[in-house]
């Protein structure tokens, strides 16, 4: 299953949250935009400070996330539609939505801003249920 991963789930995975279970699942191919990945890198350093973790270790965890970073040229044509659908709620989500629209894949995010964006959307808990029915 291919999914467009938002920053909040990638940060959760870096910090050892349940999102890492999704990334460890061999049936999942996580993709993200360059902008979203840059946001993860930026917030990872901040989270390291807040949680008293070594900055370098947290940034290394970000660098080794099993996620494919997709450049904006690949989904540029979908940006106007994504902007129309979500920019009023959160302009930071335009590129990840454009990626999902372009690739026709669901969004993986714990951010409710994707509700009503016209794409399939899973939280980590929902995705884990789908990947591990009954488990």
N, C-alpha and C positions, 0 to 999 in steps of 0.2 A: 504494500500500500504506500503510495506516494502522498506526502503531506507538505504543505507550506508552513513551516514552523515560525511562530512569532517569538519575539525576544523574551517574553516572560517565561515560556516553557523551557527555552534554552538556558536561561539563568537558573531556573529551578534544577535542571539536570546538572549544571556545574556545581551547585551547592548540595547535591546528593538527594534532591527531592524525587518524588515518584516519576517525574518526567524522564529520568534516566532509564527507567524500565521500558519506556516506549522506545527510546533510542537504542537500547540493547536488543530489541526484538528484531530478528533477522528479516522479518517480513515488512519492516518499515524502511522507507527511503525518505529521509527528512531533507528538505530543501529550504533555503532561506535567501532573502535578498541581501545584497552587499550592505545596504543601509541598515537593515535589521541586525546583521552580524556586527556592524560597527557600534550599534546601540548596545549590544550584548557586551562587547569589549569595554565600552565606556562604563557601563553600570557594574561590570564585574569588579573593577578596581575599587569602586565606591563600596560595593557590598563586602569586599575583602576587609576594608577598613572598619566598616560597621560591625562585622562579625569577628574581628580580631584574627583574621586568617592571613597567612603570608600572601602578599599581592602577586608575587611571581608564580606561586603554585596555582592560584586561582586563574591567572591569565594563561598559564600552560593548559589548564583544564579546558578553558575556552578554545584555545588553539587546536586541541585534540578532539573536539566534539565531532561525532560522526554525522556531519551535516554538509551538504553540498551548497556552496555559496554561488548564487546566480547573479551575474552582472545585469545592470539595468537595460542594456541593449536588447536582451532576450525578451523582455516583457514591456518595453516602452510603449508599444501600441495599445496596451491595456490600461495605461496610467490614467488617461482621461475618464474612462468608465469607472475605474476604481475610485478616482477622486470624487466623481459624482455620487458614488454610493456611500463613501465613508469619511471624506474630508471634513464634513460638518461635525462628525463625532470625534474623530482623532486623526489629524493630518499625518501623524507618524505611522499610521497603519495603511496608508495608500499603497506603498510599494509592495508590501507583503500580500495585500489583496490583489494587486495587479499581477503578481507572480502566480497566485492561485487561479485567477481568471484565465491568464494566458495558458497555463499548463492544464487547466481543468482538473485541479486537485483540491481536496478539502483544506481548510485552514485548521491548524492545531494551535489553539491559544486558550488561555484562561481569562481572556479579556472579553467582556460582554459586548464590546463595541462591534463585534462581528455579527451579532444578532441582527437579523434584518438586512444584512449586506447582500443577500441573494446568492450565497455560496454555502456549501456544506461546511459545517464548523463543529469541531470537537474540542472539548476540554480534555485535560489529561485523564481525568477519571472516566469520561465517556470513551476515550480511545482505548484505555486499558480494558474496559469491559468488552469492547468490540474485538480486541486482539486476543483476549483470554476469557471467552464466554464461560461462565460458571466458576471462574477462578478468581 
